[in-house]
Amino acid sequence: MPTTYILINSDLGSDMEIIKQIKDILDKEDAVKYEIQGVYGVYDIIIKITADSMDHLRGIITNKIRKIDKVYSTLTMMVIEEQEK
């Protein structure tokens, strides 16, 4: 199953609000597993998402997560599936 890691930069102090919004979005998605954490450093939030297809992942990232208010920027890293075995 396709997996991606998304690193998010957010407006100062908005990380808890954004994490809640992302959880609300991902909890409504079928065939999606995720982990989300606030982190210290260059990025504010990291998400690991596994979905049933790459297109499904792209849709979630592009049409939902990146459009959340106060998300300043994202860095998306797709896992090379052949190396997971």
PyMOL Python script that loads the backbone (N, CA, C, O; Angstrom):
from pymol import cmd

cmd.read_pdbstr("""\
ATOM      1  N   MET A   1       0.834  -1.185   0.000  1.00  0.00           N
ATOM      2  CA  MET A   1       0.000   0.000   0.000  1.00  0.00           C
ATOM      3  C   MET A   1       0.880   1.251   0.000  1.00  0.00           C
ATOM      4  O   MET A   1       1.866   1.315   0.735  1.00  0.00           O
ATOM      5  N   PRO A   2       0.537   2.225  -0.805  1.00  0.00           N
ATOM      6  CA  PRO A   2       1.316   3.453  -0.880  1.00  0.00           C
ATOM      7  C   PRO A   2       1.347   4.200   0.458  1.00  0.00           C
ATOM      8  O   PRO A   2       0.336   4.330   1.148  1.00  0.00           O
ATOM      9  N   THR A   3       2.537   4.681   0.794  1.00  0.00           N
ATOM     10  CA  THR A   3       2.745   5.409   2.042  1.00  0.00           C
ATOM     11  C   THR A   3       3.467   6.712   1.749  1.00  0.00           C
ATOM     12  O   THR A   3       4.313   6.781   0.858  1.00  0.00           O
ATOM     13  N   THR A   4       3.124   7.744   2.510  1.00  0.00           N
ATOM     14  CA  THR A   4       3.793   9.026   2.369  1.00  0.00           C
ATOM     15  C   THR A   4       4.019   9.650   3.736  1.00  0.00           C
ATOM     16  O   THR A   4       3.263   9.412   4.677  1.00  0.00           O
ATOM     17  N   TYR A   5       5.061  10.445   3.827  1.00  0.00           N
ATOM     18  CA  TYR A   5       5.321  11.265   5.005  1.00  0.00           C
ATOM     19  C   TYR A   5       5.151  12.713   4.578  1.00  0.00           C
ATOM     20  O   TYR A   5       5.667  13.123   3.538  1.00  0.00           O
ATOM     21  N   ILE A   6       4.433  13.483   5.373  1.00  0.00           N
ATOM     22  CA  ILE A   6       4.217  14.890   5.054  1.00  0.00           C
ATOM     23  C   ILE A   6       4.734  15.721   6.227  1.00  0.00           C
ATOM     24  O   ILE A   6       4.321  15.525   7.370  1.00  0.00           O
ATOM     25  N   LEU A   7       5.632  16.642   5.933  1.00  0.00           N
ATOM     26  CA  LEU A   7       6.146  17.576   6.928  1.00  0.00           C
ATOM     27  C   LEU A   7       5.457  18.910   6.696  1.00  0.00           C
ATOM     28  O   LEU A   7       5.393  19.397   5.567  1.00  0.00           O
ATOM     29  N   ILE A   8       4.946  19.497   7.763  1.00  0.00           N
ATOM     30  CA  ILE A   8       4.143  20.714   7.636  1.00  0.00           C
ATOM     31  C   ILE A   8       4.744  21.852   8.441  1.00  0.00           C
ATOM     32  O   ILE A   8       5.119  21.677   9.601  1.00  0.00           O
ATOM     33  N   ASN A   9       4.833  23.023   7.816  1.00  0.00           N
ATOM     34  CA  ASN A   9       5.131  24.277   8.501  1.00  0.00           C
ATOM     35  C   ASN A   9       3.813  25.007   8.688  1.00  0.00           C
ATOM     36  O   ASN A   9       3.020  25.114   7.754  1.00  0.00           O
ATOM     37  N   SER A  10       3.581  25.505   9.880  1.00  0.00           N
ATOM     38  CA  SER A  10       2.322  26.183  10.151  1.00  0.00           C
ATOM     39  C   SER A  10       2.578  27.533  10.818  1.00  0.00           C
ATOM     40  O   SER A  10       3.684  27.826  11.270  1.00  0.00           O
ATOM     41  N   ASP A  11       1.522  28.345  10.864  1.00  0.00           N
ATOM     42  CA  ASP A  11       1.618  29.606  11.581  1.00  0.00           C
ATOM     43  C   ASP A  11       1.908  29.311  13.044  1.00  0.00           C
ATOM     44  O   ASP A  11       1.472  28.291  13.576  1.00  0.00           O
ATOM     45  N   LEU A  12       2.633  30.192  13.683  1.00  0.00           N
ATOM     46  CA  LEU A  12       3.029  30.033  15.075  1.00  0.00           C
ATOM     47  C   LEU A  12       1.808  29.817  15.971  1.00  0.00           C
ATOM     48  O   LEU A  12       0.865  30.608  15.955  1.00  0.00           O
ATOM     49  N   GLY A  13       1.839  28.746  16.743  1.00  0.00           N
ATOM     50  CA  GLY A  13       0.786  28.458  17.700  1.00  0.00           C
ATOM     51  C   GLY A  13      -0.458  27.793  17.136  1.00  0.00           C
ATOM     52  O   GLY A  13      -1.429  27.585  17.864  1.00  0.00           O
ATOM     53  N   SER A  14      -0.445  27.455  15.854  1.00  0.00           N
ATOM     54  CA  SER A  14      -1.635  26.867  15.230  1.00  0.00           C
ATOM     55  C   SER A  14      -1.552  25.351  15.076  1.00  0.00           C
ATOM     56  O   SER A  14      -2.463  24.741  14.515  1.00  0.00           O
ATOM     57  N   ASP A  15      -0.480  24.734  15.560  1.00  0.00           N
ATOM     58  CA  ASP A  15      -0.271  23.308  15.303  1.00  0.00           C
ATOM     59  C   ASP A  15      -1.369  22.417  15.883  1.00  0.00           C
ATOM     60  O   ASP A  15      -1.785  21.470  15.216  1.00  0.00           O
ATOM     61  N   MET A  16      -1.847  22.680  17.081  1.00  0.00           N
ATOM     62  CA  MET A  16      -2.893  21.835  17.666  1.00  0.00           C
ATOM     63  C   MET A  16      -4.194  21.933  16.868  1.00  0.00           C
ATOM     64  O   MET A  16      -4.881  20.932  16.666  1.00  0.00           O
ATOM     65  N   GLU A  17      -4.522  23.124  16.423  1.00  0.00           N
ATOM     66  CA  GLU A  17      -5.718  23.338  15.601  1.00  0.00           C
ATOM     67  C   GLU A  17      -5.612  22.580  14.273  1.00  0.00           C
ATOM     68  O   GLU A  17      -6.571  21.950  13.830  1.00  0.00           O
ATOM     69  N   ILE A  18      -4.437  22.652  13.648  1.00  0.00           N
ATOM     70  CA  ILE A  18      -4.218  21.974  12.371  1.00  0.00           C
ATOM     71  C   ILE A  18      -4.248  20.457  12.549  1.00  0.00           C
ATOM     72  O   ILE A  18      -4.832  19.750  11.728  1.00  0.00           O
ATOM     73  N   ILE A  19      -3.631  19.957  13.603  1.00  0.00           N
ATOM     74  CA  ILE A  19      -3.643  18.516  13.876  1.00  0.00           C
ATOM     75  C   ILE A  19      -5.085  18.028  14.019  1.00  0.00           C
ATOM     76  O   ILE A  19      -5.435  16.977  13.482  1.00  0.00           O
ATOM     77  N   LYS A  20      -5.913  18.768  14.727  1.00  0.00           N
ATOM     78  CA  LYS A  20      -7.319  18.393  14.892  1.00  0.00           C
ATOM     79  C   LYS A  20      -8.034  18.366  13.539  1.00  0.00           C
ATOM     80  O   LYS A  20      -8.796  17.440  13.259  1.00  0.00           O
ATOM     81  N   GLN A  21      -7.791  19.373  12.702  1.00  0.00           N
ATOM     82  CA  GLN A  21      -8.428  19.416  11.386  1.00  0.00           C
ATOM     83  C   GLN A  21      -7.993  18.236  10.522  1.00  0.00           C
ATOM     84  O   GLN A  21      -8.811  17.634   9.827  1.00  0.00           O
ATOM     85  N   ILE A  22      -6.704  17.910  10.567  1.00  0.00           N
ATOM     86  CA  ILE A  22      -6.198  16.785   9.772  1.00  0.00           C
ATOM     87  C   ILE A  22      -6.808  15.472  10.258  1.00  0.00           C
ATOM     88  O   ILE A  22      -7.206  14.635   9.448  1.00  0.00           O
ATOM     89  N   LYS A  23      -6.881  15.292  11.575  1.00  0.00           N
ATOM     90  CA  LYS A  23      -7.513  14.081  12.111  1.00  0.00           C
ATOM     91  C   LYS A  23      -8.962  13.978  11.647  1.00  0.00           C
ATOM     92  O   LYS A  23      -9.418  12.899  11.266  1.00  0.00           O
ATOM     93  N   ASP A  24      -9.684  15.089  11.677  1.00  0.00           N
ATOM     94  CA  ASP A  24     -11.077  15.098  11.214  1.00  0.00           C
ATOM     95  C   ASP A  24     -11.177  14.689   9.748  1.00  0.00           C
ATOM     96  O   ASP A  24     -12.069  13.930   9.369  1.00  0.00           O
ATOM     97  N   ILE A  25     -10.263  15.195   8.928  1.00  0.00           N
ATOM     98  CA  ILE A  25     -10.244  14.856   7.499  1.00  0.00           C
ATOM     99  C   ILE A  25      -9.937  13.379   7.295  1.00  0.00           C
ATOM    100  O   ILE A  25     -10.654  12.686   6.574  1.00  0.00           O
ATOM    101  N   LEU A  26      -8.866  12.896   7.933  1.00  0.00           N
ATOM    102  CA  LEU A  26      -8.412  11.529   7.702  1.00  0.00           C
ATOM    103  C   LEU A  26      -9.325  10.487   8.322  1.00  0.00           C
ATOM    104  O   LEU A  26      -9.413   9.370   7.811  1.00  0.00           O
ATOM    105  N   ASP A  27     -10.008  10.823   9.412  1.00  0.00           N
ATOM    106  CA  ASP A  27     -10.941   9.884  10.024  1.00  0.00           C
ATOM    107  C   ASP A  27     -12.131   9.599   9.112  1.00  0.00           C
ATOM    108  O   ASP A  27     -12.773   8.556   9.239  1.00  0.00           O
ATOM    109  N   LYS A  28     -12.429  10.514   8.195  1.00  0.00           N
ATOM    110  CA  LYS A  28     -13.553  10.340   7.267  1.00  0.00           C
ATOM    111  C   LYS A  28     -13.161   9.600   5.990  1.00  0.00           C
ATOM    112  O   LYS A  28     -14.030   9.216   5.206  1.00  0.00           O
ATOM    113  N   GLU A  29     -11.872   9.398   5.778  1.00  0.00           N
ATOM    114  CA  GLU A  29     -11.384   8.734   4.569  1.00  0.00           C
ATOM    115  C   GLU A  29     -11.426   7.222   4.720  1.00  0.00           C
ATOM    116  O   GLU A  29     -11.011   6.678   5.744  1.00  0.00           O
ATOM    117  N   ASP A  30     -11.931   6.546   3.690  1.00  0.00           N
ATOM    118  CA  ASP A  30     -11.930   5.083   3.671  1.00  0.00           C
ATOM    119  C   ASP A  30     -10.549   4.581   3.265  1.00  0.00           C
ATOM    120  O   ASP A  30      -9.848   5.219   2.479  1.00  0.00           O
ATOM    121  N   ALA A  31     -10.173   3.436   3.808  1.00  0.00           N
ATOM    122  CA  ALA A  31      -8.922   2.751   3.438  1.00  0.00           C
ATOM    123  C   ALA A  31      -7.684   3.609   3.674  1.00  0.00           C
ATOM    124  O   ALA A  31      -6.746   3.582   2.877  1.00  0.00           O
ATOM    125  N   VAL A  32      -7.678   4.376   4.775  1.00  0.00           N
ATOM    126  CA  VAL A  32      -6.529   5.222   5.120  1.00  0.00           C
ATOM    127  C   VAL A  32      -6.122   4.945   6.560  1.00  0.00           C
ATOM    128  O   VAL A  32      -6.958   4.894   7.463  1.00  0.00           O
ATOM    129  N   LYS A  33      -4.816   4.766   6.753  1.00  0.00           N
ATOM    130  CA  LYS A  33      -4.240   4.666   8.098  1.00  0.00           C
ATOM    131  C   LYS A  33      -3.282   5.839   8.241  1.00  0.00           C
ATOM    132  O   LYS A  33      -2.627   6.235   7.277  1.00  0.00           O
ATOM    133  N   TYR A  34      -3.203   6.394   9.450  1.00  0.00           N
ATOM    134  CA  TYR A  34      -2.304   7.534   9.620  1.00  0.00           C
ATOM    135  C   TYR A  34      -1.762   7.631  11.039  1.00  0.00           C
ATOM    136  O   TYR A  34      -2.334   7.099  11.990  1.00  0.00           O
ATOM    137  N   GLU A  35      -0.649   8.323  11.141  1.00  0.00           N
ATOM    138  CA  GLU A  35      -0.053   8.729  12.411  1.00  0.00           C
ATOM    139  C   GLU A  35       0.277  10.201  12.258  1.00  0.00           C
ATOM    140  O   GLU A  35       0.752  10.623  11.204  1.00  0.00           O
ATOM    141  N   ILE A  36       0.033  10.990  13.300  1.00  0.00           N
ATOM    142  CA  ILE A  36       0.307  12.418  13.229  1.00  0.00           C
ATOM    143  C   ILE A  36       0.905  12.870  14.550  1.00  0.00           C
ATOM    144  O   ILE A  36       0.441  12.485  15.623  1.00  0.00           O
ATOM    145  N   GLN A  37       1.944  13.697  14.455  1.00  0.00           N
ATOM    146  CA  GLN A  37       2.626  14.193  15.645  1.00  0.00           C
ATOM    147  C   GLN A  37       3.064  15.634  15.442  1.00  0.00           C
ATOM    148  O   GLN A  37       3.449  16.030  14.342  1.00  0.00           O
ATOM    149  N   GLY A  38       3.002  16.409  16.509  1.00  0.00           N
ATOM    150  CA  GLY A  38       3.662  17.708  16.519  1.00  0.00           C
ATOM    151  C   GLY A  38       5.128  17.466  16.821  1.00  0.00           C
ATOM    152  O   GLY A  38       5.452  16.601  17.635  1.00  0.00           O
ATOM    153  N   VAL A  39       6.021  18.210  16.184  1.00  0.00           N
ATOM    154  CA  VAL A  39       7.463  18.008  16.376  1.00  0.00           C
ATOM    155  C   VAL A  39       8.172  19.349  16.554  1.00  0.00           C
ATOM    156  O   VAL A  39       7.660  20.396  16.157  1.00  0.00           O
ATOM    157  N   TYR A  40       9.358  19.296  17.156  1.00  0.00           N
ATOM    158  CA  TYR A  40      10.227  20.464  17.276  1.00  0.00           C
ATOM    159  C   TYR A  40      11.185  20.475  16.099  1.00  0.00           C
ATOM    160  O   TYR A  40      11.521  19.419  15.562  1.00  0.00           O
ATOM    161  N   GLY A  41      11.620  21.630  15.701  1.00  0.00           N
ATOM    162  CA  GLY A  41      12.605  21.738  14.635  1.00  0.00           C
ATOM    163  C   GLY A  41      12.107  22.591  13.494  1.00  0.00           C
ATOM    164  O   GLY A  41      11.275  23.477  13.688  1.00  0.00           O
ATOM    165  N   VAL A  42      12.612  22.330  12.313  1.00  0.00           N
ATOM    166  CA  VAL A  42      12.285  23.114  11.130  1.00  0.00           C
ATOM    167  C   VAL A  42      10.803  22.996  10.787  1.00  0.00           C
ATOM    168  O   VAL A  42      10.197  23.967  10.335  1.00  0.00           O
ATOM    169  N   TYR A  43      10.212  21.818  10.995  1.00  0.00           N
ATOM    170  CA  TYR A  43       8.802  21.589  10.707  1.00  0.00           C
ATOM    171  C   TYR A  43       8.021  21.500  12.012  1.00  0.00           C
ATOM    172  O   TYR A  43       8.594  21.261  13.075  1.00  0.00           O
ATOM    173  N   ASP A  44       6.715  21.695  11.924  1.00  0.00           N
ATOM    174  CA  ASP A  44       5.863  21.720  13.111  1.00  0.00           C
ATOM    175  C   ASP A  44       5.051  20.444  13.305  1.00  0.00           C
ATOM    176  O   ASP A  44       4.746  20.061  14.435  1.00  0.00           O
ATOM    177  N   ILE A  45       4.703  19.785  12.194  1.00  0.00           N
ATOM    178  CA  ILE A  45       3.845  18.598  12.237  1.00  0.00           C
ATOM    179  C   ILE A  45       4.379  17.582  11.235  1.00  0.00           C
ATOM    180  O   ILE A  45       4.821  17.944  10.145  1.00  0.00           O
ATOM    181  N   ILE A  46       4.334  16.310  11.616  1.00  0.00           N
ATOM    182  CA  ILE A  46       4.679  15.240  10.681  1.00  0.00           C
ATOM    183  C   ILE A  46       3.519  14.246  10.647  1.00  0.00           C
ATOM    184  O   ILE A  46       2.949  13.892  11.679  1.00  0.00           O
ATOM    185  N   ILE A  47       3.187  13.807   9.434  1.00  0.00           N
ATOM    186  CA  ILE A  47       2.102  12.842   9.247  1.00  0.00           C
ATOM    187  C   ILE A  47       2.629  11.683   8.409  1.00  0.00           C
ATOM    188  O   ILE A  47       3.342  11.888   7.427  1.00  0.00           O
ATOM    189  N   LYS A  48       2.275  10.481   8.801  1.00  0.00           N
ATOM    190  CA  LYS A  48       2.514   9.293   7.975  1.00  0.00           C
ATOM    191  C   LYS A  48       1.135   8.809   7.546  1.00  0.00           C
ATOM    192  O   LYS A  48       0.283   8.526   8.389  1.00  0.00           O
ATOM    193  N   ILE A  49       0.913   8.715   6.243  1.00  0.00           N
ATOM    194  CA  ILE A  49      -0.375   8.260   5.724  1.00  0.00           C
ATOM    195  C   ILE A  49      -0.158   7.074   4.793  1.00  0.00           C
ATOM    196  O   ILE A  49       0.719   7.099   3.930  1.00  0.00           O
ATOM    197  N   THR A  50      -0.960   6.046   4.978  1.00  0.00           N
ATOM    198  CA  THR A  50      -0.998   4.899   4.084  1.00  0.00           C
ATOM    199  C   THR A  50      -2.414   4.808   3.535  1.00  0.00           C
ATOM    200  O   THR A  50      -3.386   4.862   4.288  1.00  0.00           O
ATOM    201  N   ALA A  51      -2.525   4.671   2.222  1.00  0.00           N
ATOM    202  CA  ALA A  51      -3.839   4.610   1.574  1.00  0.00           C
ATOM    203  C   ALA A  51      -3.875   3.459   0.577  1.00  0.00           C
ATOM    204  O   ALA A  51      -2.868   2.798   0.322  1.00  0.00           O
ATOM    205  N   ASP A  52      -5.056   3.242   0.026  1.00  0.00           N
ATOM    206  CA  ASP A  52      -5.240   2.134  -0.909  1.00  0.00           C
ATOM    207  C   ASP A  52      -4.623   2.390  -2.278  1.00  0.00           C
ATOM    208  O   ASP A  52      -4.345   1.444  -3.016  1.00  0.00           O
ATOM    209  N   SER A  53      -4.404   3.669  -2.630  1.00  0.00           N
ATOM    210  CA  SER A  53      -3.789   3.971  -3.923  1.00  0.00           C
ATOM    211  C   SER A  53      -3.021   5.291  -3.863  1.00  0.00           C
ATOM    212  O   SER A  53      -3.268   6.132  -2.999  1.00  0.00           O
ATOM    213  N   MET A  54      -2.094   5.450  -4.790  1.00  0.00           N
ATOM    214  CA  MET A  54      -1.308   6.675  -4.878  1.00  0.00           C
ATOM    215  C   MET A  54      -2.205   7.861  -5.237  1.00  0.00           C
ATOM    216  O   MET A  54      -2.006   8.967  -4.733  1.00  0.00           O
ATOM    217  N   ASP A  55      -3.187   7.630  -6.105  1.00  0.00           N
ATOM    218  CA  ASP A  55      -4.112   8.706  -6.469  1.00  0.00           C
ATOM    219  C   ASP A  55      -4.907   9.190  -5.263  1.00  0.00           C
ATOM    220  O   ASP A  55      -5.141  10.388  -5.104  1.00  0.00           O
ATOM    221  N   HIS A  56      -5.316   8.262  -4.423  1.00  0.00           N
ATOM    222  CA  HIS A  56      -6.041   8.621  -3.206  1.00  0.00           C
ATOM    223  C   HIS A  56      -5.160   9.494  -2.310  1.00  0.00           C
ATOM    224  O   HIS A  56      -5.619  10.509  -1.786  1.00  0.00           O
ATOM    225  N   LEU A  57      -3.897   9.099  -2.135  1.00  0.00           N
ATOM    226  CA  LEU A  57      -2.956   9.901  -1.339  1.00  0.00           C
ATOM    227  C   LEU A  57      -2.792  11.302  -1.918  1.00  0.00           C
ATOM    228  O   LEU A  57      -2.875  12.291  -1.190  1.00  0.00           O
ATOM    229  N   ARG A  58      -2.563  11.384  -3.209  1.00  0.00           N
ATOM    230  CA  ARG A  58      -2.385  12.696  -3.852  1.00  0.00           C
ATOM    231  C   ARG A  58      -3.605  13.593  -3.636  1.00  0.00           C
ATOM    232  O   ARG A  58      -3.470  14.786  -3.362  1.00  0.00           O
ATOM    233  N   GLY A  59      -4.788  13.010  -3.761  1.00  0.00           N
ATOM    234  CA  GLY A  59      -6.011  13.777  -3.570  1.00  0.00           C
ATOM    235  C   GLY A  59      -6.135  14.327  -2.157  1.00  0.00           C
ATOM    236  O   GLY A  59      -6.521  15.480  -1.963  1.00  0.00           O
ATOM    237  N   ILE A  60      -5.810  13.504  -1.179  1.00  0.00           N
ATOM    238  CA  ILE A  60      -5.870  13.939   0.218  1.00  0.00           C
ATOM    239  C   ILE A  60      -4.891  15.084   0.458  1.00  0.00           C
ATOM    240  O   ILE A  60      -5.241  16.095   1.067  1.00  0.00           O
ATOM    241  N   ILE A  61      -3.669  14.916  -0.025  1.00  0.00           N
ATOM    242  CA  ILE A  61      -2.637  15.922   0.209  1.00  0.00           C
ATOM    243  C   ILE A  61      -2.968  17.223  -0.515  1.00  0.00           C
ATOM    244  O   ILE A  61      -2.970  18.294   0.093  1.00  0.00           O
ATOM    245  N   THR A  62      -3.245  17.129  -1.800  1.00  0.00           N
ATOM    246  CA  THR A  62      -3.455  18.316  -2.628  1.00  0.00           C
ATOM    247  C   THR A  62      -4.765  19.028  -2.336  1.00  0.00           C
ATOM    248  O   THR A  62      -4.796  20.253  -2.212  1.00  0.00           O
ATOM    249  N   ASN A  63      -5.841  18.271  -2.228  1.00  0.00           N
ATOM    250  CA  ASN A  63      -7.164  18.871  -2.128  1.00  0.00           C
ATOM    251  C   ASN A  63      -7.651  19.118  -0.710  1.00  0.00           C
ATOM    252  O   ASN A  63      -8.632  19.833  -0.505  1.00  0.00           O
ATOM    253  N   LYS A  64      -6.972  18.528   0.274  1.00  0.00           N
ATOM    254  CA  LYS A  64      -7.458  18.668   1.645  1.00  0.00           C
ATOM    255  C   LYS A  64      -6.410  19.240   2.586  1.00  0.00           C
ATOM    256  O   LYS A  64      -6.614  20.313   3.153  1.00  0.00           O
ATOM    257  N   ILE A  65      -5.298  18.550   2.762  1.00  0.00           N
ATOM    258  CA  ILE A  65      -4.305  18.983   3.752  1.00  0.00           C
ATOM    259  C   ILE A  65      -3.658  20.320   3.371  1.00  0.00           C
ATOM    260  O   ILE A  65      -3.544  21.213   4.211  1.00  0.00           O
ATOM    261  N   ARG A  66      -3.242  20.456   2.133  1.00  0.00           N
ATOM    262  CA  ARG A  66      -2.559  21.688   1.728  1.00  0.00           C
ATOM    263  C   ARG A  66      -3.480  22.909   1.723  1.00  0.00           C
ATOM    264  O   ARG A  66      -3.006  24.045   1.706  1.00  0.00           O
ATOM    265  N   LYS A  67      -4.787  22.680   1.739  1.00  0.00           N
ATOM    266  CA  LYS A  67      -5.747  23.789   1.723  1.00  0.00           C
ATOM    267  C   LYS A  67      -6.201  24.214   3.119  1.00  0.00           C
ATOM    268  O   LYS A  67      -7.026  25.118   3.250  1.00  0.00           O
ATOM    269  N   ILE A  68      -5.673  23.573   4.159  1.00  0.00           N
ATOM    270  CA  ILE A  68      -6.031  23.948   5.524  1.00  0.00           C
ATOM    271  C   ILE A  68      -5.472  25.332   5.823  1.00  0.00           C
ATOM    272  O   ILE A  68      -4.313  25.633   5.538  1.00  0.00           O
ATOM    273  N   ASP A  69      -6.320  26.156   6.398  1.00  0.00           N
ATOM    274  CA  ASP A  69      -5.915  27.497   6.784  1.00  0.00           C
ATOM    275  C   ASP A  69      -4.770  27.415   7.800  1.00  0.00           C
ATOM    276  O   ASP A  69      -4.793  26.558   8.683  1.00  0.00           O
ATOM    277  N   LYS A  70      -3.808  28.263   7.690  1.00  0.00           N
ATOM    278  CA  LYS A  70      -2.642  28.375   8.569  1.00  0.00           C
ATOM    279  C   LYS A  70      -1.551  27.346   8.275  1.00  0.00           C
ATOM    280  O   LYS A  70      -0.536  27.320   8.972  1.00  0.00           O
ATOM    281  N   VAL A  71      -1.735  26.498   7.258  1.00  0.00           N
ATOM    282  CA  VAL A  71      -0.642  25.640   6.798  1.00  0.00           C
ATOM    283  C   VAL A  71       0.197  26.505   5.870  1.00  0.00           C
ATOM    284  O   VAL A  71      -0.263  26.936   4.813  1.00  0.00           O
ATOM    285  N   TYR A  72       1.436  26.752   6.283  1.00  0.00           N
ATOM    286  CA  TYR A  72       2.319  27.651   5.547  1.00  0.00           C
ATOM    287  C   TYR A  72       2.968  26.931   4.364  1.00  0.00           C
ATOM    288  O   TYR A  72       3.012  27.467   3.256  1.00  0.00           O
ATOM    289  N   SER A  73       3.475  25.710   4.599  1.00  0.00           N
ATOM    290  CA  SER A  73       4.091  24.937   3.520  1.00  0.00           C
ATOM    291  C   SER A  73       4.122  23.462   3.914  1.00  0.00           C
ATOM    292  O   SER A  73       3.990  23.109   5.086  1.00  0.00           O
ATOM    293  N   THR A  74       4.302  22.610   2.902  1.00  0.00           N
ATOM    294  CA  THR A  74       4.407  21.172   3.140  1.00  0.00           C
ATOM    295  C   THR A  74       5.586  20.605   2.359  1.00  0.00           C
ATOM    296  O   THR A  74       5.988  21.144   1.329  1.00  0.00           O
ATOM    297  N   LEU A  75       6.122  19.522   2.866  1.00  0.00           N
ATOM    298  CA  LEU A  75       7.129  18.732   2.157  1.00  0.00           C
ATOM    299  C   LEU A  75       6.628  17.302   2.178  1.00  0.00           C
ATOM    300  O   LEU A  75       6.467  16.715   3.249  1.00  0.00           O
ATOM    301  N   THR A  76       6.381  16.735   1.011  1.00  0.00           N
ATOM    302  CA  THR A  76       5.826  15.395   0.903  1.00  0.00           C
ATOM    303  C   THR A  76       6.886  14.433   0.396  1.00  0.00           C
ATOM    304  O   THR A  76       7.556  14.696  -0.602  1.00  0.00           O
ATOM    305  N   MET A  77       7.027  13.317   1.097  1.00  0.00           N
ATOM    306  CA  MET A  77       7.987  12.289   0.709  1.00  0.00           C
ATOM    307  C   MET A  77       7.237  10.977   0.527  1.00  0.00           C
ATOM    308  O   MET A  77       6.710  10.415   1.487  1.00  0.00           O
ATOM    309  N   MET A  78       7.193  10.498  -0.705  1.00  0.00           N
ATOM    310  CA  MET A  78       6.530   9.233  -1.022  1.00  0.00           C
ATOM    311  C   MET A  78       7.508   8.087  -0.785  1.00  0.00           C
ATOM    312  O   MET A  78       8.663   8.159  -1.206  1.00  0.00           O
ATOM    313  N   VAL A  79       7.061   7.045  -0.123  1.00  0.00           N
ATOM    314  CA  VAL A  79       7.886   5.879   0.153  1.00  0.00           C
ATOM    315  C   VAL A  79       8.008   5.051  -1.124  1.00  0.00           C
ATOM    316  O   VAL A  79       7.029   4.870  -1.848  1.00  0.00           O
ATOM    317  N   ILE A  80       9.208   4.551  -1.397  1.00  0.00           N
ATOM    318  CA  ILE A  80       9.447   3.660  -2.548  1.00  0.00           C
ATOM    319  C   ILE A  80       8.942   2.286  -2.142  1.00  0.00           C
ATOM    320  O   ILE A  80       9.561   1.601  -1.328  1.00  0.00           O
ATOM    321  N   GLU A  81       7.825   1.891  -2.710  1.00  0.00           N
ATOM    322  CA  GLU A  81       7.150   0.657  -2.298  1.00  0.00           C
ATOM    323  C   GLU A  81       8.012  -0.596  -2.489  1.00  0.00           C
ATOM    324  O   GLU A  81       7.941  -1.530  -1.690  1.00  0.00           O
ATOM    325  N   GLU A  82       8.810  -0.613  -3.530  1.00  0.00           N
ATOM    326  CA  GLU A  82       9.625  -1.799  -3.798  1.00  0.00           C
ATOM    327  C   GLU A  82      10.655  -2.031  -2.694  1.00  0.00           C
ATOM    328  O   GLU A  82      11.116  -3.159  -2.519  1.00  0.00           O
ATOM    329  N   GLN A  83      11.021  -1.009  -1.958  1.00  0.00           N
ATOM    330  CA  GLN A  83      12.018  -1.143  -0.906  1.00  0.00           C
ATOM    331  C   GLN A  83      11.405  -1.503   0.439  1.00  0.00           C
ATOM    332  O   GLN A  83      12.142  -1.753   1.394  1.00  0.00           O
ATOM    333  N   GLU A  84      10.090  -1.537   0.544  1.00  0.00           N
ATOM    334  CA  GLU A  84       9.419  -1.877   1.790  1.00  0.00           C
ATOM    335  C   GLU A  84       9.470  -3.374   2.090  1.00  0.00           C
ATOM    336  O   GLU A  84       9.304  -3.782   3.240  1.00  0.00           O
ATOM    337  N   LYS A  85       9.698  -4.187   1.068  1.00  0.00           N
ATOM    338  CA  LYS A  85       9.649  -5.645   1.221  1.00  0.00           C
ATOM    339  C   LYS A  85      10.888  -6.198   1.882  1.00  0.00           C
ATOM    340  O   LYS A  85      10.995  -7.408   2.079  1.00  0.00           O
TER     341      LYS A  85
END
""", "prot")
cmd.dss("prot")
cmd.show_as("cartoon", "prot")
cmd.util.cbc("prot")
cmd.orient("prot")
